[in-house]
Amino acid sequence: MKLNLSDEPLTAELLAEALGRTGSAVISVNGTSMHPTLQFGWRVYLRPAHGDDLKVGDIAVFRGDHYLVIHRLVWKERAGGAVRLVFRGDYNRVRERVDPAAVIARVVAVEIPGREKGMERVVAIEPDILAYFYRIGYAFGRILPPLAPKPVEPGGRIGPFGRIARAAFAGMERVLSFFLPERR
């Protein structure tokens, strides 16, 4: 989800500096990739965060290729001592691998517009069903690798069991996204 800010790299630096000085920021969202958790035009409240401090399931702002992005942390990949964070929008299926240093802030609350002017309300972002699903999946993923069979195909590709597990995981993501709260 792109933020309603300039696509210039300077925008990310200004936001990071503002967060560092004041400890918070409020920005509007522009996009549908986090629907229904965050919707177009809503304002989100941010607190500064580092990628290493995020828990799987948290919603964060990070520097994308050309703009700032708000997505949910779904996995932490560890390879050779390096950590890569894997984000995705609740409404889209594309996963983005991000360096922890690219994370600027964590979303802590959302301002939901009211039916009438002046009737807005601020709601804290609490872990929802998808956050718990990703946390449980991540915990199992950390426990199971020593027990899982080695890749059976050349080149390190996963075998049929791995493909079935990934398909089941993706199916559960889709089903659980129907249970996300509609905050209107």
Stockholm file with secondary structure:
# STOCKHOLM 1.0

chainA/1-184         MKLNLSDEPLTAELLAEALGRTGSAVISVNGTSMHPTLQFGWRVYLRPAHGDDLKVGDIAVFRGDHYLVIHRLVWKERAGGAVRLVFRGDYNRVRERVDPAAVIARVVAVEIPGREKGMERVVAIEPDILAYFYRIGYAFGRILPPLAPKPVEPGGRIGPFGRIARAAFAGMERVLSFFLPERR
#=GR chainA/1-184 SS CEESSCSSHHHHHHHHHHHHHHSCEEEEEECSTTTTTSCTTCEEEEEECCGGGCCTTCEEEEECSSSEEEEEEEEEEEETTEEEEEEECSSCCCEEEECGGGEEEEEEEEEECCSSTTCCEEEECCCCHHHHHHHHHHHHHHHSTTTSCCCCSGGGCCCHHHHHHHHHHHHHHHHHHTTSCCCC
#=GC SS_cons         CEESSCSSHHHHHHHHHHHHHHSCEEEEEECSTTTTTSCTTCEEEEEECCGGGCCTTCEEEEECSSSEEEEEEEEEEEETTEEEEEEECSSCCCEEEECGGGEEEEEEEEEECCSSTTCCEEEECCCCHHHHHHHHHHHHHHHSTTTSCCCCSGGGCCCHHHHHHHHHHHHHHHHHHTTSCCCC
//
